[in-house]
Amino acid sequence: MEKSAVSKVSEVATKTTKPTAAPAEGRLLTEEEILKMSDKDYMNDAQLAFFKARLQQLERDLLKNAGETTEHLRETVLVPDPADRATIEEEHALELRTRDRERKLLKKVQQAIASIDAGDYGWCEETGEPIGIPRLLARPTATLSLEAQQRRELKQKLYGD
């Protein structure tokens, strides 16, 4: 009899302490589940875990690509034809430009992960308003709300800032 009463008490305690939209233990939310959540659940623990996992995967992918580029550039192919040599050099230059963009993105990804750990993720740096789930799903490194980003881009266009 005591065992069933204890299990019922723990079951009730477990049900009341878990958020209603939280996934099962150890499972991350899907994009659809996050989009269906209400505004009051914005940047709860489950959403933060989802975005942190997504950012960490992106970070791993970027680091893997950087390693592959290093290996690829080390492979020196001596080609006697000047046109083929020029093509190879152009491909290397394109790959280096791509990696430079990815290096900048990697820095933003690491900053976003740090902001999750600090509790600032998902909030606009300029206004303090929510950035919004759809925007974060499209660009997980976003630091500005859509309106603040549009204002910044307009200002840059007008003043060349």
N, C-alpha and C positions, 0 to 999 in steps of 0.2 A: 504494500500500500504506500509506504513512504517513497519507494523508488518511483512510482508513477507520479506522485505529487511533485517530487524534485524535478523529474523530467519535464512536467508541464510548466513549472516555474521557469526553468531554463529556456524552454521553448518560447514562452511569453516574453521573457527578457530578451532573447535573441531577436524575436520579431519586432519588438519595440525599438531596439537600438539600431537596427538596419534601416537605411533609407528605403523608401518604397520602390525607387527606380534602380537600385543597386543590383549589379549582376551577382550570380552565384560566386562563392569564394574562389579566387584564383582565376576567374574568367574576366577578360576585358570586354567592355561594351563594343557594340558595332556602331558604325556611322548612323544607321537608321535609328538605333536605340537612343543615341545622343541627340539626334535631331528631334525626336519625339518628346524629350524631357521638357519640363516646364521651365520658365525663366527663374523660378525660385531655386532650382537645382543647379544654376549656373556655376561652373567650376567647383563642383563637389568633388569628393575624393575619387569617385569612379571616373569622372571626366578627366581629372588631372592624371590619373593612372593611364587612361587611354592615350592622351596626348604625349605623355612622357614616353610610353612604349613606342609610339609612332616616331617621335623625335630621335629616340635611341636607335631605332632601326635605320632611319635616314642617316644618322651619324656613322653607323657601321658601314652602310653602303658607300658613303662618300670616302671613308678611309680605305675601303677595299678598292675603289676605283683609283684612288691616288697610288696605291701600291701597284696596281696593274699598269698604270701609266709609266711609273718608274721602270718597271721591268720591260715594257714595250720600247721605251726610249733607249734602253741599254742595248737592245738588239740592233747592232749596226750592220746594215746591209750595204756592201759596196757594189754600186751599180755603175757601169761604165757610161751608160747613155745619159747625157745631161738632162734630157726631158724627164726621164724616170727619176733621176736624182732630185730634180726640182719638185716633182710630184710627192716624193717621200718627205722632203723638207717641208712642203706645204701641209701635209698631213700631220707632221710633228708639231708645226706651229699651231694648227687648229686644235690639236689635242692639248697643247699647253694652255691655250686660251680657255678651253673648256675646263681644265683642271683649276685654272686661276679663279674662274667663276665659282667652281665647286668649293674651293678653299674659302672664299668669302662666305658662301652659304654655310659651310661647316662652322665657321665662327658664329654665325647667327643661330644655328641649331644649338650650339653649346651654350650660348647666352639664353636661349629659350628654356633649355633644361635647367639652367641655374635659376631662372625666374620661377619655374615650377617649384623648385626646392625652397625658394625664398617666399613663395606664396603670392607672387605678383603676376603670374601668368594669366592671360585672358583679359587683362584690363588695359585700356588705352594709356599710353605714357603721357599724353598731353591733357586729356580730359578726365581720366579716371573712370570713364564709362566702360561697360562691357564691349569687347571687340566683336563678339558674336560667334556662335558655333559654326555657322556656314562659312564665315571668313576664315576661321581657324582650321577648318577641315580642308579648305582650298589652299591655305598658306599657313602652316603651323608655326612659322617664325614671325608672323605679323605682330607688331608692337603698337600699331595704331588702329583705331576704329576706321571704318570705311570713310566716314565723313571727315575725320582728321587727316587721313591720307589724301583724300581729294583736295582738301584745303592746302596741304603741303605741296602737292603737285601743281596746283594752280599758282601758288606763290612762286615756286621755282620757275614756272613757265613765264610768269609776268616779270619777275625781277632777276631771273637768272641766278638765283641763290644756289 
